[in-house]
């Protein structure tokens, strides 16, 4: 069974998480630097991990509208679909970074380590939310 990869995409960094083959759990994979080569890096990871679908965080406003960041994420997703040839699903990511920071604070992780891991943890939360819905919104 193919895996699902989730991305928490930002201007500087992109957190990456991957599901297990049965789509039950989400594990943080890595953080990529957002550069012109990032799409090729993601495509390579998709091949390496037998990914069949991508989930990208959609940063909606708290009132459920789409602002400039959401528009950027949509364009990012469209390019990702074009480069990888895989289906891309958008997942509401409101408050995932806040939740990721809270989880790491509770685990007593230092500020420096949190800064490096928050994008990966946010990608895990995006993927967990998607998996928990049972893929019924695709």
C-alpha positions as CSV (number, residue, x, y, z in Angstrom):
1,X,0.0,0.0,0.0
2,X,1.3,3.5,-0.9
3,X,2.1,6.0,1.8
4,X,0.8,9.5,2.3
5,X,3.2,12.4,2.8
6,X,2.2,15.6,4.4
7,X,4.0,19.0,4.1
8,X,3.9,22.0,6.3
9,X,5.1,24.5,3.7
10,X,6.5,27.9,4.6
11,X,8.7,30.6,3.0
12,X,11.9,29.3,4.6
13,X,11.3,25.7,5.7
14,X,9.0,22.8,4.8
15,X,8.2,20.2,7.4
16,X,7.7,16.7,6.0
17,X,5.8,13.8,7.6
18,X,5.0,10.3,6.3
19,X,2.3,7.8,7.0
20,X,2.9,4.1,7.6
21,X,1.8,1.9,4.7
22,X,-1.6,1.2,6.4
23,X,-2.3,4.9,6.9
24,X,-2.7,4.6,10.6
25,X,0.2,6.6,12.0
26,X,2.2,9.7,11.0
27,X,5.9,10.1,11.6
28,X,8.0,13.2,11.2
29,X,10.5,12.7,8.4
30,X,12.6,15.9,8.0
31,X,12.7,19.6,7.4
32,X,13.7,20.9,4.0
33,X,14.9,24.3,3.2
34,X,12.5,26.0,0.8
35,X,14.7,26.6,-2.3
36,X,14.3,26.2,-6.0
37,X,15.4,22.6,-5.7
38,X,12.8,21.7,-3.1
39,X,10.3,20.3,-5.6
40,X,12.9,17.8,-6.9
41,X,13.8,16.9,-3.3
42,X,10.1,16.2,-2.5
43,X,9.7,14.2,-5.7
44,X,12.7,12.1,-4.7
45,X,11.3,11.5,-1.2
46,X,8.0,10.4,-2.8
47,X,9.8,7.8,-4.9
48,X,11.9,6.7,-2.0
49,X,9.0,6.2,0.4
50,X,6.4,4.9,-2.2
51,X,4.1,7.9,-1.7
52,X,0.8,7.8,-3.5
53,X,-0.7,11.0,-2.2
54,X,0.4,14.4,-0.8
55,X,-1.3,16.4,1.8
56,X,-0.4,20.1,2.1
57,X,-1.4,22.3,5.0
58,X,-3.8,25.1,4.1
59,X,-3.3,28.1,6.4
60,X,-6.9,29.4,6.6
61,X,-7.7,32.5,8.6
62,X,-9.5,31.9,11.8
63,X,-12.8,33.1,10.2
64,X,-12.4,30.3,7.6
65,X,-11.4,32.7,4.7
66,X,-8.3,32.3,2.5
67,X,-5.7,35.0,2.8
68,X,-2.4,35.5,1.0
69,X,-0.7,32.6,2.8
70,X,-3.4,30.2,1.8
71,X,-3.2,31.5,-1.8
72,X,0.5,30.8,-1.7
73,X,-0.1,27.3,-0.4
74,X,-2.5,26.6,-3.2
75,X,0.0,27.7,-5.8
76,X,2.7,25.6,-4.1
77,X,0.3,22.6,-4.2
78,X,-0.5,23.0,-7.8
79,X,3.2,23.1,-8.7
80,X,3.8,20.1,-6.5
81,X,1.1,18.1,-8.3
82,X,2.6,19.1,-11.6
83,X,6.2,18.1,-10.6
84,X,5.3,14.8,-8.8
85,X,2.3,13.7,-10.9
86,X,0.6,12.7,-7.6
87,X,-2.7,13.9,-6.2
88,X,-2.4,16.7,-3.7
89,X,-5.1,17.3,-1.0
90,X,-5.3,20.5,1.0
91,X,-5.8,20.0,4.8
92,X,-6.8,22.9,7.1
93,X,-3.8,23.6,9.3
94,X,-5.1,26.3,11.6
95,X,-3.3,26.2,14.9
96,X,-1.0,23.2,14.0
97,X,2.1,25.2,14.7
98,X,0.7,26.4,18.0
99,X,-0.1,22.8,18.9
100,X,3.3,21.6,17.7
101,X,5.0,24.1,20.0
102,X,2.7,23.1,22.9
103,X,3.6,19.4,22.5
104,X,7.3,20.2,22.4
105,X,7.0,22.5,25.4
106,X,5.3,19.8,27.4
107,X,8.1,17.4,26.4
108,X,10.6,20.0,27.8
109,X,12.4,20.4,24.5
110,X,14.7,23.4,24.4
111,X,13.8,26.5,22.4
112,X,16.7,25.9,20.0
113,X,15.6,22.3,19.3
114,X,12.0,23.4,19.1
115,X,12.8,26.0,16.4
116,X,14.4,23.2,14.3
117,X,11.6,20.7,14.8
118,X,8.4,22.7,14.8
119,X,7.8,22.5,11.1
120,X,8.2,18.7,11.1
121,X,5.9,18.4,14.1
122,X,3.3,20.6,12.4
123,X,3.5,18.3,9.3
124,X,2.8,15.3,11.6
125,X,-0.2,17.0,13.0
126,X,-1.5,17.9,9.6
127,X,-1.1,14.3,8.5
128,X,-2.7,12.9,11.7
129,X,-5.7,15.2,11.2
130,X,-6.0,14.0,7.6
131,X,-5.7,10.3,8.6
132,X,-8.2,10.7,11.4
133,X,-10.8,11.9,9.0
134,X,-10.5,8.6,7.1
135,X,-9.9,10.3,3.7
136,X,-13.6,10.9,3.3
137,X,-13.2,14.5,2.0
138,X,-11.1,13.6,-1.1
